[in-house]
Amino acid sequence: VQENHQQASEEAQSFGTFEAWIGGSSHPAESGETFETRDPVVDEPILSVPRCDEVDVDAAVEAAQDAFENEWGNATPAERSEALLEWVSVLRDNIEELAILESLDVGKPLSYAKGEVNKGIDFIEYYANICRAEGGKEIAAANDAHIYTRREPYGVVGCVTPWNYPLVLTSWKIGPALAAGNAVVLKPAEQSPLTALRIAELSEGVLPDGVFNVVPGFGQEAGAPLTGHSDVQKVSFTGEDVTGEEVMKSAASNITPVTLELGGKSPFVVFPDADIEQAAETVAGSITYNTGQSCDACSRALVHEDVRDEFVEKLVEEMESHTIGDTLAEGTTFGPLVSEAQYEKVTSYLELGVEEGATLATGGNAVEAEGTDDGWFVEPAVFVDADNDMRIAQEEIFGPVETVITFSDYDEAIELANDVEFGLAAGVATENGSLAHRAAADIDAGSVWVNKFYGRTVTGSPFGGFKRSGMGRECSRDTLNAYTQEKTVHVPI
Ligand code: NAD
């Protein structure tokens, strides 16, 4: 494993320069500082990238502003669409290489990384296509005037992304932002900046210089100067709720509108008439995909007391069925946590759950994947005998840890489902169609899935949160409007 990963890292270094991408070319940080991005399977560095700060952010925002004013902001939707579709085609030609970078950076099984890279490119393509058909509207408000609206891009959009789905989450922002006619400055997560840097390099000669800029670095040093920048006209952030608060405050100083995609503690409600086997498979799939490091992972299974034993038995079987190990090897279904910090966080919750009085039905141990004893691996875990007041049921663990809680009737199920600060996603398992619709209406969440849990990657389907899970929606047709401002024109006739 060590050798495989060392070889892959060396190969990755040859893919590009992995410098900051500003104004259409590669740059080191002005300070000359760098930081290492690490491979969590073997806990070894992959490569060094510039540690950008305020000075680099200023340069990137200026480059973006120039590109917006000189060319991109005045291009027609058809011209933007054409350029973006050409970029999409270049990205598609480089899927293998992008998947290796994504797999190494986050510790994802390579086949999953490939699927996600594909999805990310799909999102850019989707917005490149639909921007041709979007625009203002005619207002039928008066007989003596022609009143219509124009949808105009903001100018420079500042995007900040987390580490768990680097390319997909980047595409959710830059796809609509660029298609709508804005120029973008992106600050990727410090744990996994490689694919963002590489797709920027792959935009050379395809997108006008300065339209897309990437400044790798840390939150306080590069993220905060971007979200609080007075020349940034729109901020789009994905990350933790507490960081979202900071971002909103910094944007508030310039009255900059924000889109916030934040955390979750999503429930899956299993009614007694459900297909229990399928429900358990669904929960296990959701909480173990990407090693549980998904904002919308189904981390609370709310199960009717009559079917609890059957459900837990099947859930445990599913959680134990993973092939844990080398993410570059075929057949691996479960990789490590992204970093030592994430490992410490997840294992601290495993201890806390036991202290709080819950019982571990399976997992929770550190495991050594064959051939590497340095990776940040933990076994998928299931807590039973838990109640919803426990911290393991209220806080986002962001790891492969499921908490099972029982209920006895519909009202209790809905009360438990809604009794958290978050409201990103939820699921309902039942064979009764009207019960499914009723529960979907009663649960406070941005997405509710019936008899499944994961539909957000459908291009065009809105995704976003209620409550502390954020504001605004990504992935949908309407998202284009979030990256434009509406102007009303009145002409007397
Ligand atoms: P994080 O909030 O720690 O970091 C996210 C990004 O913000 C990083 O790029 C970081 O460098 C930057 N940042 C940190 N402090 C900042 C500041 N003061 N100003 C500006 N930028 C700053 O989150 P994370 O640990 O990278 O990601 C995990 C979190 O993201 C989880 O809570 C997860 O639920 C959430 N998430 C949400 C969605 C969604 O679509 N709702 C998707 C994926 C992840």
Residues whose N, C-alpha, C, O or C-beta is under 5 A from the ligand:
A	BS01	NAD	V160 T161 P162 W163 K187 P188 A189 E190 G217 F218 G219 Q220 G223 A224 T227 T238 G239 E240 D241 T243 E246 E261 L262 G263 G264 S294 C295 S469
